[in-house]
Amino acid sequence: MTALKAPTRRVVTALALAAGAALTMSACSAGQITQTSTQVAAINGSNVDAGAIALRNVHVIYPNSEEYSIEPGGTAQLGFTIVNLDPYVGDALTGISTDFAASVTGAEFEIPPQSSVIAGASESTADLVEQVDESSQAGDTEETPAPASASIETVELVNLSEGVRPGLTIPVTFSFAEAGDVVLSVPIDAGPELPRDESELSPIVGEAH
């Protein structure tokens, strides 16, 4: 594989970092309420490199609308960023599979050279990536091909099994035309509240000791 020149690598890395940061921020705020005592920190997504392909912040997004649910039989979004670092050779995601969902939709798309694909992005994420993309391309004067714009996709895990619960991980396989199969242990975002068991021995909040 041809090595990337420093300016070009910085451009693609900037796209990946911007997307990953935005996805992390969206995961932190999804479903949370204002009381800090019931908030749970977001779980960091899985990261892996496979040749020129970099998978970043792969995670099952905790539902923040009635459209999605992680209950058995429900549908949840899969969030991730894929970066193709190769300056000349494209790749393609040919499918995503897991034993914890009956099917995965939206998991087939091209990944051109020096481009990023983001799944599970909000409008603010898309705006952030577009800003980084435009500013990076404007300053790239190298002879190597300019990075392509990042694309936004929606990938859904359909008909979930009983094993998909907040805070746990599930094995997920990404299949690429060039990079081959990549298996990750993917975390499910933590929910807005932790389950709390109380008994007669539990202290009363605010009671003086």
N, C-alpha and C positions, 0 to 999 in steps of 0.2 A: 504494500500500500504506500502510495506517495505521501510523504510527510507534509503536513500543512505548514505554510509559512505563518510566522507569529501573528501578523495582523489579522489574517483570515481566521486562525484558531480563536483569537480573542473575540471576533465577531460571533462565531457560532457559540462559543462558551457564554457570551453575554446573553444571547437569546435563551439558552438553556437555563441560566441562572435567573433571568427575569421571569420565565415561565414557572420555574420551580418555586421561586419566592412567592409569586402570586397564588399558586395553587396551595402552598402551605398556609398563607394568610387566610384563604377562603376556607380551608379545612379547620383552622383555629376558631373561626367565627361561626361555623355552621351549627345551628341548633342550640347555641349557648344562650344562657340567660344572664341577667346582670349580677346575681349573687355569686361572688367569687368562691364562696364555700362549696358550691355545687359544680363548679367548672372543672373540666378535665383537660389537661394538655393534649393537643393533637399528637397522634402517633406519627413519627417520621416514616415516609414511604420508603420502599426498597429501591436500591440503586444497583445497576450492574452494567458492565461493558462487554460487548460481544463483537470483536473486530472493530469496525468503524462505527458500529451502532452503540449509542449510549442511552440506556433507559434510566430515567430519573423520577423519583418521588412517586413510585407506583403504589397506589392504595385504593381501597374501596371507600368511596365517599359516603359519609354518614348522611342519610336522607334529610333534606331541609325543605321538602315540599310533599304534598299529598301524592304526587306522581310516583315517588320512589319509596321503597320500604325494604328493610333487611329482614323482615319476617319471612318464614318459610313460604315459598311461592311468590315472593315479591320480586321487584326489579330494582337494581341499584346501579349507579354509575361507577365506572372505573376511571380513576384519575391517573394521568402519567404524562411525562414528556419524553419523546423519542427524538434524538439528535443524530443525524448522519454526518459524521465528521470527514468522510471521504470527499476530496475536492472534485472528483470526476465520476465516480461510480455510484449510481443510485441503488436503492434497495426497495423492498416492498414488504409490508406486513400482510401476510396471507391468512392470518387467523389467530384467535386467542381462545384458549380452552381451559376449563377447570372442572373438577368433579363436583364442585359446589354450586354449579349453575347448569341448567339444562342446555342453555345456548348463550353465545355472546354475539351481540349485534354491533354493526359499525366497525368491525375489526379488520377491514381490508382496505388498504390505501397505499399509495406510492410515497416513498420518502426520497426526494431528489437529493443529489449531492449538496452537502453543506446546507441542509435545511432542518427545520424542526417541525414536529407535529405534536400538538397538545390536545389531550382529552380531559374532559371534566372542567373546562375553563369557564369562568364567568365572563360577563362583558368587560369588567374592569381588567381581567387578565388579558383578554384579547387586545384591549387598548394599550396596555403596558408593553406587550410584545411588539405591537405595531410601532410604537414609539422607538423602542430599542432597535428594531429592524431598520427603520428609516434612517436613524442617526448613524448606525453602523455602516450601512451601505454608502452613505454620503461620504464617509471618511475612508473608505477602502479604495486605495489606488494601486493595489498590487495587480500583477498580470494574471494571477490565478482567478478562476471564476468567482463572481460575487455570490454571496450566500442568497439562497432563495428565501422568499417570505415564509414565515411560520404559518402553518395551517391549523385550524381548529376542528376537532372531530368530537363526536359524541359516541362513546362506547358503553354499552349496557350489559350487565349480567342479568339474564332473564330466568325466572323461576328458580329462585335461590333455595338451597337446602337448609336443613336445620342447623348446620354447623357454622353459619355466618352470623357471628355475634360481635358486638363492639369490643375492641381490645384484643381480639384473637387474630391469627394469621391463617391464610389459606394458600395452597400451592396453585400457581397460575402459569400457564405455558404460552409464551409469545412465539409465533412461528414466522420467520423471515425468509424471503426467497434466497438471499445471499448469506446472511448471518446464521441461518439455521434456527433450531429450537432453543429457546432460552427459558429456563424454569426458575421462577422466583417464589419466595415465601412472602406473600402480600398481606400487609396489615389492614384490618378494618378500622376506620376512624372511630375513636372513642365517642360515646354519646355525650349529651350535655350534662348528665348526672350519673354518678356512681351509685349502684344499689347499696343501700345501707340497712344492716340488720340491727334492730333495737330490742333490748330486753329490759327487765327491771333493774339490771345493773348498769344500764347506759346512763351517763351523766346528763343532767338537764342543762341545756344551753343557757348560759347567763346566770346559772346558780353559783353562789359564792361557795368557795371551798375552805 
